[in-house]
């Protein structure tokens, strides 16, 4: 937050677009979080199925049993 404050007050001091872009980025993060929460089992299943075998062996047994 400190760096964003620096950007807002120093780098983009006279920019009217910066607050709107920052707001859109924040809304996008919230939207992606909601979509992940709704579809996390499908997303995690897809990721697990596409991991290389060497990486799949490092996944804890509890996570593998849930698939």
Residue, then its C-alpha position, 0 to 999 in steps of 0.5 A: x500500500x505504501x508503494x501505491x501511495x507513492x505512485x499516487x502522490x509522486x508518479x501519477x500526481x496529475x493523472x485523473x486516470x490512475x484512480x480509475x485504473x486502480x479501482x478497476x484492478x481492485x474490482x478485477x481481483x475481487x471478481x477473480x477471487x469470487x470466481x475461484x471460490x465458486x469453481x475451485x474444485x474444477x480449477x484445482x482438478x485441471x491444474x493437478x491433471x496437467x502437472x508433470x509427474x515429478x511435481x505431482x509426487x510433491x503434492x501432499x497425500x491429502x490433496x491427492x486423495x481429494x481428487 
